Amino acid sequence: MPARRSRAPAACLFCRSKKLKCDSQKPSCGNCVAKGVDCQRSTARHKPRPTNQRIKQLEQENAILRQQCTNLRNTDVGILERPALIPTEASLASLSPARSRVAGSISHHAEPSPSDHHSNRGRDTSHPEVPDSENHRHSTSLYHGPTSTVYDDTAHSGADDEDSEVFGSPVSEEWARHLLFAQTARQRQLEPLNLAAGKLDFDGLDPDLGMHLLSIYWSRQLYTAQITYRPVFMRDMACNGPYFSKLLLNAILFTVSKHCPSPDLRSDPDDITTAGWRFRQRFTELLRESFDRSEITTLQALIIMSNSLFSRCDERSLSWLYAGNAFNMIIDLGLHVLPSPNKMSAEELEVRKRVLWGAYTIDKIQCLLQGRPPLLRQINFKASLNFLDEYDELDTFKDITYSTTEQRSVIPSLNVSLLTKLCELSIISERILCELYSESQNMSQSQSQKISADISSNLSKWRSSLPPQLDYISYPRESVLLPQAFCLLALSNVLIILSQRPLFTGSHHGSARNPATAYEAVNMCTAAANQIVQILRDYSQHFSITSAPYMLSYATYISATIHVRIVAQKGRGSNSFQCLLLCRNVLREHLRLYAAAGKAMANLDKLVSHLGIVMTEGDEVGTSVIHPADDPPAQETISASNITNASDQTIVIGSPQLNWGLSDLDLEAIAQSFRLDGELQYLMHPIGI
């Protein structure tokens, strides 16, 4: 059989196009070398195939160019609304140190494909801030982990390591901060313009009243307001974008309507508890259409409504079910696993962070309030606690609904710091709920003591890491007096009480107690309860205690559960008796807005009766909460400012007066008072505290 002849290499593309003789035996032919061009034959032999990431990047760049061409055409006919001098996110990104990669990954203005036209029908695509539906598709993709049969292994190759390193650099993170800040500042300028132009969709509500309610919302609830990222919500409210829905709008309006004095919002003009009921009815109607789909706006609406249903309406079961469905949607959408920045825009990453961590804090607060195990666990997260949009940090604080008097000074809201520190505190509360109050825990006293000591250390580190502006007790001259900062300090003291309680009660399995450890735990709980009373006193001097956030109401109840047990042994002449009276009056002040405060007050009264404490009508009249300085009470009363001592001294954490007179307490009696009959086991707190 004759030997097969080897086939000569084909001529390169340049030689074939010019009809030249190609020196095909060499890696690069002489013609290509002489002309300074790449020899297409050798390049084809050695050049690697393009990666999926590169193909996707080129497609996105192509879409950007098409959109820019469209904009230029629209400019000629006068339809373009975006001023030419205002940079888009893509154009800003083109100036970045990693401009080629950033431009492909953070654009929100790529032209939709023909297949998207149907889904975008009804949206105002002429609006200057319409987000790209292709980019938003990240939010609607479902999550499946490595154990799933639909898990895509090819999507997790190492091909993107170089891009990840670029975006993980301090330069790119700093660029994202500036970019988000600029976008938020611009959107805040557009809000009044969109309102004046009638572009904001208030679902039939008068726009001025609707804007007032939204202003209350943005200034009111730290964790529920931050779960809704204001720039994209207000932008999409004007153009029917993906981060706005009427369901979410009505949840917000119902939540804040109780803080608005307008009788037009009430079913009964004389009954504040009927405020906003039409928004709840509308929410229920819209929920039927959205409940079967996982959407960011739907889960935001469910979480906001869940929080309001518990505190305002005391509808615990419905509140829990709404929250549970929202948390399931978070997992379904994969919001708990944030992708690397090169795979998603800086804006959408910020949205996801805010939704995830906002939901996480609400989960922990709901679990504390209802005494139930947490549904969202940090161990299942892949998300940094690093918020990049810092516009709200120095935004002017507006005390509407917080104070009965007009704000006198201009102070920053510090919302980013508050949200970050609240998330850190929520992580500690998860440990308390899972390690100290789990039903399956059957630990010895030494194990419980070790865990409580570790949690106590974490709380101390958290307190010492607080910016001076947020800790008015430790830094009275540097602090900024913000209502949410008061609530944050009160919550930290609540966690001290909850973490120390098992040490002097023993576990619910009846393990033995160490007397020395028990006394120390009682001292820490009493100090924390006293500091909560101090916070109530100081809050009432600067703001209206009647409209305080519900978190302060919960802290009041937890503080009272410590004072009532001290009073049971020390009697009516003790300092704790005055603290108990103050706590009870604060709960009474909260009855106007929070039905759950009524349940807490009823629980406290049952506990007072169970422990044999006698309270007279004179006690009720003789103790009241301080009102703001410009609105003094009509009669002289014993107020929170003098409950600690006959002198006008300020309680300082760790001072001797916090532990006054505790050496002769009967620990067994205190422990027994925490292990009450089944009829006194309430859901206001873990394990019937």
N, C-alpha and C positions, 0 to 999 in steps of 0.2 A: 504494500500500500504506500503510495507516494506521500512524502512529508507535506503537512499543511503549510502553505506559504503565509508568512506573517503579513498582516495588512498594514500598509504605510499610514501614518497619521494623516488626517485630513488637513487641508490648508486652513489657516486661521481666517476669521471673518474679515479682517482688514485686507488681506491679500486677495481673498475671493471677491470682495467688493471692488477692488481696484484692478482685478485680473492680473495680479502679479504672481511671479513664481515664489512659492513659500518655502523657506528652509524648514521644513516640517520635522526634521530630525532633532532640532534643538529645542530647549524649553521655551525660548522666545525667539521668534524669527527676526532676521536682520531688518526687514522692512518696518516692523513695529518698533524696534529699538531706535531706528533712524528717525522715525516720525514722533517718538515720545509718547506712544499710546500703549495701553495694556494689550498684550497679546491675548485675544479672546479664546484661543485654544487652550493655553496653559491656565488662564484664569478659570475657565469652565471646569478644568480638571481638578483644581485645588480649592476653589471657593466653596465655603460651606453653605448649606441651604439656610434660608432665613428662618428664624424662630417664629412661633406663634405670636410672641410678644411684639416682635419687630413688625410683623404683618399688621397686628392690631394698631400699633402706633402709627404706621403709615396710613391706615384707613382713617384714623381719627384726624391726622393732619390734613388728609384730603378733604374730610368733611368740614374742617375749619375753613379751608380755602374756598370751598363751595359756598359756605355761609357768608364769608366776606364778600365774595362776588355778588351774592344775592343782596347783601346790604348796600353795596355800591349801586346796584340797579334800583333798589328801593329809594335811595337818596335822590336819584334823578327824577322820580315821580312824586317825591314829597311824602312817602309813607314811613320813612325811618324815624323813630321817636328817640333813639339814643343819640345824644349830642356827640359830635365827632371827637371832642376833646376829652370825653370821659372814657377812661380805659376800661376795657372788658377784662375779665379774669384771664382769658387766653393771652391778650396783649400784654398784661402785666407779667404773666408767667414767662413770656418770651424774653423778658429782661433778666430773668433769674439766672443764677450761676449754673443751674441744670436745665436751661431753657428748653432744649429739645425734648427732654423727657417730660418736663412739667407741662409743657404746652399740650402734649398728647394726653396727659392723664387728668388735668384739672379743668379742662374746658367744659363749660356748661352751655355752650352756644353752638354745638355742632348741628348741622342741618339734619332733621329727622329723615329717615328713610321712608319710601312710599308705604311700607307696611305699617308705619307708625301713624299715618295720617288719620286712620279711623279712630285710634285710641286717643288722639289729641283733639278730636272734634269737640267744639264748644269752648276750647281754651282761647284766651286772648293772645294769639301768637305775635301780635304787633307790639306787645308790651316789652319795654327794654330789658326786663329781667326774667323773661320766660326761661325756666331751666330746661335742659335737654332731656328728652324722654329716654334716650339711650343710656345716659348716665344714671338716671333714676332707676333704671332696670335693676341696679345693684340692690335697691331696697326691697324689691319684690321677689328676689331669688330665694328659694327655700334652702334651708340648711340641712345637710346630712353629714354626719361624722364618719370616721374611718370604718366603723363597724357596719355601715349601711351597704347594701348591694348597689346603690346608685352613687356611691362615693367615687369621685373622679381623681384617680391617682396622677393622671397626666397634668393636672392643674397645679400640682404641688412639686414640680421638678425644680432643680437648682438653676434654671435658666435665667431667673430674675434676680440672682444674688447681687449682681453689679448694680442694678437699679435700686435695690433695697438699701445698699450701702450709701448710694447718693442721697436718697431721701432720709436716711437715718442720721445724716450729718447735722450738726448745729446750724449750719448756714441755711439749709433747706427748711428746718423747723422755724427759724427766725423769719424766713421769708413768708412762710405760711401764716405766722402771727400777723405780720404787716398786711398781708393780703386780706385776711378775714377782718381785721380791724377796719381797713379801708372800705370793704364791702358793707360792713355793719353801719359805719358812719354815713355812707351814701344812702343806705336804705332808710336810716332814721330821718334823713332829709326828705326822702320821698314820701314818708308816711302822711304828713299834713297835705302834701300836694295831691296824693292819691285820694285823700279824704275830700278835699275841695273839689276834685274832678269827678267825684261820685263813683270811683272805681272799686272801692272797698265793699265787699259783699257781706252784709250783716244779717242776711236771711230774713229780711223784712223789718228788722228793728231800725228805729231812727238812728242814723249814722252818728250824730253827736252823742246820744246816750250810749250807743254801742262803743264809741271811742273812749268815753269816760269809764265804762266798765272794764275795757281792756287796760286802761291806765292803772286802774285799781289792781288788776290781775298782775301786771308786770311788777308792781311795787309790793305786792302783798305776800304771796306764798313763795318762800325760797325754793323748796324742792319741787313743788308742782309747777311753778312758773318756769324754772330752769329746764324742766323736761320738754318744754316747748321752746324751740330756738327761735327767738323773736324775729331776726332778719328774714329768714326764709318763710315763716308763717305770714308776716305782713306783706312780703313780696308776692307770695302765691295767693294771698287773699285778694290782691288786685288783679291777678291774671288767671285765676282758677288753676293754679299749679298743684303739684303732687303733695306739698307739705301743708296744704290747707284743706279742710273739709268742714261742712256745716255741722257735722256731728261733733267735731272737736270744738268748734266755735260755741255751740250750745252748752257743752260741758263746762267751758270756761265761764260763760255768762251765768250759768246756774250757780257755780261755785262762789262768784264774787257778788252776786245780786244781794246777798244778805248784808253786805257792807255799804250798800247804796241807799240813801234815805228817800229816794224818789218813790212816792206811793204808786206811780204808774207801773212799777214792776211787781206789785203785790196783787194777789187775787182778792184779798181783803185789805183795803188801804190802812186799816188800823192794826193789822197783825203782821209784824215783821217776819214771822216764820213762814208766811205765804209768799215771800219775795222770790221771784224767779221760777215759780212752778211751771209756767208755760215753757220755759227753756228745758225743764226736765221732761215734760211731755213731748216736746219736739225731739229731744235726745232719744227717748224711747222709740219714737216713730222711725227716726233715721237709723237706729241701731239694727232694726230688723233687716235693713238692706245691706248692712256692712259686717254683720256679726260672723259671717261664714268665710271671710277673707282676711288674711293677715296683711295689714297695712300699718305703717307707722302712725298715721293720724288716728286710726281706730284704736290702737293700743294706748296712745296718749290720752284720748278721750276717756277710755275705760279707767285708766289709772286716776285721772283727775276726778272723775265722777265717783270712783271708789273712795277716795280720800274724803270727799265732801259728804257722801252718804253716811260714813261712819261718824264723823265729828258733828255734822249739822243735824242729821236725821236719826242717828243711832240705829241705822239699819245694818247691823253687823254682818248678817249672812249674805245679803245682796252685795254689800261692799266687798266681802272676801271673794265672792264668785267673780265679780267684775275684775278684781285685781288678778286673780288666778288666770283668767282667760287672757288678760293683757300680757302676763309673764310668759304664757305659752306662745303667744304671738312673737315675743322677743326671740325665743329660741327658734321658732319656725323660720323667722327672717334671718337668723344667724347674726343678730346684732351683738350677741355676747362674744363673738369672735371677730375682732376688727382686722381687716386686711392691711397689708403694708401700704404706706401712703402712695406708692407709685401705681397702685391698682385702683385708686379712688380719689376723688377730688378732696381738697382740704375742707371744703364746706360740708360735704356729705359725711366725712369722718367726724367733724365737729357735731353734726346733728346726731349721729349714732352714739357718740360718747355721752352727749347730754341725755339722750333718751335712756341709754343703758344705766348710767350711774344715777340718774334721777329716779328711775324705776327701782333700782337697788336700795336707795335710801328709803323710798316709800314702803318697800317691802319690809324693811327692818322696823320702821316706825309702826306700821300696821301690826307686825308680829308682837311688838312690845305692848301696844294698846289692847290687842285681842288675846295675848297669851298663847300664840300659836307658833309652830315651827316655821322658819323662813323657807320661802320657795325658790328664791334666787341665791345661789351660793357663789362666793368669789372664786372658789377653786375651779369653777367651770368657765371663768372669764378669761379672755385674752384681750385685754383692753387696758391701756395705761390711764392713770388718773392725772391727766395732763391736758387741761383745757387751753386751747390756743387763742380763742377769741377773747381778748381782755378788755373789750370796749366797756362792758358793764362794771368793771372794777372801779373806774373813776367817774362813772356816770353819776349825775347828781341824785341823791336820795330824795324821794318824794314821800312825805309822811301822811298822805291822804289816807283816811280811815284809821290811822294809828293814833292821831292826836286830835283833841278838840280845839286846839289853838293853831294858829298859822305858824308854819316853820320859820324859825328866826335866822338860822345860819345855813350856809351852803356846805354840805358835807358829802363825801363820796359814798356810794352804796356798797362798795367792796363785795359785790355779788360773787365774783369768781373765787375769792378767798373763802367766803362763807360756804359756797358749794363744795369746794375742795375739802375743807375741814369737816363739813357735815358728812361727806362720803367716808373720810377716815374714821370718824366716830361710828359710822354705820358698820364698818368692818369689825370694830371692837364689839359692837352690840351683837353681831353674828356669832362671835365666840361665846358670848354670855348665853345666848339662846341655845346654841348647839352643845356646848360643853358643860354648862351648869344646870340648865333647865330641860335638857332632853329627857323624854320619858324612859329611854332605854339606859340612861346612866345609872350605874350602881357602884359608885366609887367610895373609897374610904375617906375618912376625914382628912388624912394627910394628902391624898390626891386632890380633894376639893380645895384644900388650903393652898396647894402649889398652883393650881389653875387660877384661883382668885388672886393670889399674889402676882402672878404673871400678868393677868388682866389689869390689876391695879397699877402695875408698872407701866403698862401700855397707856393707860389713862393719864398717868403723870407725865409721860413723855409727850402725849398729845397736847396736854395743857401747856407744857413748857414751850412747845413748838408753835403755839398760837401767835400770830402777829400781835404786837402790842395794841394795835388799833381795835382788835376784837376782844380784848380781855380788860375790861374797865376795872375789875377788882384788883388785878395785879399791877396794872399800869394806868392808874386813874388820870394822869396828866397827858398821856399819849393816846388814849383810847378815843374812838369815835362811837358815840352812843347810838347804836342801831337796834331796833326791836329784834331783828333776827339774831344779833349777837347775844342779846339777853337769853333768847331761847336756846342758843347753842350751849351757853354756859349752864343753863338749867338742865339740859339733856345730859351733859357730862356728869353732873351730880346725880341724876337719876341712875345712870349706869354704875356709879360708885355704890349706890345703895343696893342695886340688884346684884352686883358682883360680890358684895360682902354678906348679904343676907344668909346664904347657906352656911356660913361659918359659925353663926350663933343659933341657927335653928336646927342644924344637922340636915342631912339630905332628907328627901321625902321617904327614904327607906329606913330612917330612924337610927342612923349611925351616931356614935358617941361624939361629944363635943369636947374640945380642949378649952378650959376656962380662960386661960390667958389670951388665946387667939380669939375667943368669943368676945371678951371685953374690948379688945382692940377693934374688932369688926363693928361692935355696937358704937364705939367712939367715932369710927369713920362714917358710919351711917348717920349718926346724929350731926356730925360736922357738915356732911353733905346736905342733910335736911335743913339745917340752919342757913346754909348758904343759899338754898333755893328760896327760903323766906326773905333773905336779904335781897335777892334778885327781884322778887315780887315787889318789895318795898321800893327799890330803886326804879324799877320799870314804871310803877304807878306815879312816881314823881315826874317822869318825863313824857309818858305816853298814857293813853286811856287804857286802863286795865280791862274795861268792858269789851274792847274790840281786839284784845291780844290774840295772837295765833293759838290754835288749840294745843300746840306743843307745851305752852306754858300752863295750860289747864291740867294736862296730864302730869307735869312735874309737880304741880301744886298737890295733886292727889297723892302721889308717891311720897312727898314730904310729909303730908298729914298722916300717912300710915305709920311713920316712925314716931312722930310727936304724940300720937294718940296712945301708943304703948308706953311711952315715958310718963305721960300724964296718969295712966292707970296706976303707976307705982308712986309717982312724986306728988300727985294731987293737983288741985286747982291753983295753988300758989306758985307753981313752977313756971319757969320760962317757957317750957314746951306747951303749957296750956294757952298762953297768949299766941304762940305760933299756930296752934291748932285752930284757934278762933279765926285768925287771919286767913288761913288756908280755906276754911269753910266759907268765909265771906267772899273770897276770890271765886270759888266755885259758884256761889250764888250770883255773882256779877256776870259769870259766863253763861248762865242759863238763857239769857236773851238770844244768844246766837248759836249755842251748841247744846243739842239735846243730850249728847253723850256726857256733858258736864252734869246734867241732872241725874244720870245713872250713877256717876261717880259720887255725887253728893249723897244720894240715897244709900250707896254702899258704905260711905263713911259714917253716916248716921247709924246704920245697923251695927257697925263695928264699935262705935261709941257706946251704944246700948249694951252690946255683948260684954264689953269690958267694965260695965258699971259706972261709967263716967256721967256725972250729972251736969247738964248745961241748961241754964235758965234764960228767960227772955231778956233779962238785964245784960247777960253776956252778949246776946245778939246785938243789942243797941249800943253797948259800950265799946265794941270793936268794929272798925270799918277799914276799908282800903283807902289809901291816900288818893286824892285826886290831883291832877296837875296843878302847879302852883298858881296859875291864872284862874283856876276854877276851884277855890277852896270849899270844903264842906260847910254846910250851914251851921252845924253845931260842932263843938270841940269833942273829939273822940280819941280813943286810944288807937293809934295807927301803927302801920308796920314799921315806922321809923323808930319807935321806942319799945318794941316788943322784946328786944334782947336784953335791955337793962333799963334801970331807972335813969341812967345818964344817957346822953346822946352820943354814944360811941358807935363806930362802924365796925361790924364784924369783919375780921380778916381771916382768910383760910389758915388754919393751923394755930390760931390764937387760943390761949387756955380757956377762954369763956365758951368756946364751942363745945368743950367736953365737960362743962360745968356739972358737978354733982352726979356723976354716973357711977362712982365707985361702989355704991351700995345697991345697985340694981339686981333684981332677981332674974338671972338669965333664963332659968327654967320657965318662969312665968311669961317672959317675953317670947321664948320659943313656942310655948303652948299657944300664945295668942296668934301666932302665924299659922298654926295648924288647926284651923277652925273647921267647923262642921261643913258638910257639903253645901248647905244653903248659903254659906258665906263665901263659897269659891266662885269668884266672878271673873269675867273675861277682860276686865280692865287691865290686867297685869299678869305676868307669868306665875303660874303655880299658886295663885291665890294669895299674893302678898298683901 
